[in-house]
């Protein structure tokens, strides 16, 4: 599948983002485990974004957007990873930041955002609109809103992960047959798809979501944006967007092969196996792509699959409970 020129983010935008991020973001390693490979009958190359600054891929897009815009102040809404990415990027660029976060966000994400110097405004995710709160703050203060995924600059920044994955795989002589990328609003998988398909024509890129929040998978199948049913629950707190983004979905509809869905139980097992075999702490939302590979949601037999581990910001108590529940 080729990269259409009419998309809101092109490969050149990802290259420009990579230039801005060079020496600022971490080029995270592409890990491999003989044990995990044996489990899937193929080869998994795992992009370790828990080792990125602020513990997730979100720093890439936040820094790219803010470094281009250079606004007097920024505001963002996030369950935690985009919050910390924006907070650090703003601090590095000397710009004040206000972050709107759900009051039930993991404590380490709330504390981490405050520790980076941002002002945190909390809200009830089930009764209030974070978008409305963020837009009101921007209108009142003159701050620029840095959206978590529906922004071409953010998407291009996230695409640097896919660019690195392609380059790192090539350096070790591996040809990726497919890539699995977690999805909430769809910014990471959109950026990665732009980069990977340009570098590796013919690669199949899939988004992965938790059960109950499979809006991308259903939207891709229907060809139009669909919302999640109210009342769904998942411990993948980073992946609870209600519907695909307005900017991201046209990209993903054109470039993705499809969407895969995993249960919380499958995600928990992926977290345990990542800890056991990679010695890596992965948060629930960051482990869905690995869960899809390990649970057979994609044919991995004899194939080489790129897998994004997108973040590692999980509260210690939850992580300990997941490890203790090993089957």
Number of C-alpha atoms within 10 A of each C-alpha: 15 14 19 14 9 8 17 16 25 21 24 12 21 28 17 15 26 23 13 18 20 10 9 15 16 15 20 18 16 21 13 15 15 11 13 20 18 12 16 19 16 17 22 27 23 24 24 27 25 21 21 21 20 26 23 25 32 29 28 32 34 29 28 24 24 22 18 11 13 14 17 13 18 26 29 29 27 22 26 27 26 29 32 31 27 35 32 25 25 26 15 13 13 12 18 17 27 26 30 22 25 22 14 13 18 19 15 14 23 23 13 20 27 17 13 20 16 23 16 21 17 18 17 12 14 9 7 11 13 22 15 11 18 26 17 13 21 19 12 9 13 14 21 21 23 26 21 26 26 18 20 23 29 28 34 32 31 30 33 31 29 28 24 20 28 23 16 18 16 14 10 9 9 15 16 22 17 22 28 28 30 30 32 28 25 28 31 31 32 33 32 30 32 31 29 30 22 19 18 20 12 14 21 20 27 24 29 32 29 31 16 17 27 28 27 34 22 19 21 22 13 11 14 13 19 17 15 18 12 10 7 10 13 16 17 23 21 25 23 23 19 17 20 28 21 14 20 24 24 18 25 28 19 17 22 22 18 18 24 25 23 22 18 18 12 19 27 25 22 25 27 24 21 21 14 13 13 16 10 17 23 29 28 31 29 32 31 36 31 28 30 26 26 22 16 12 15 15 13 20 15 12 16 20 26 28 26 28 31 32 25 25 25 22 14 12 8 14 18 12 11 17 16 10 10 10 6
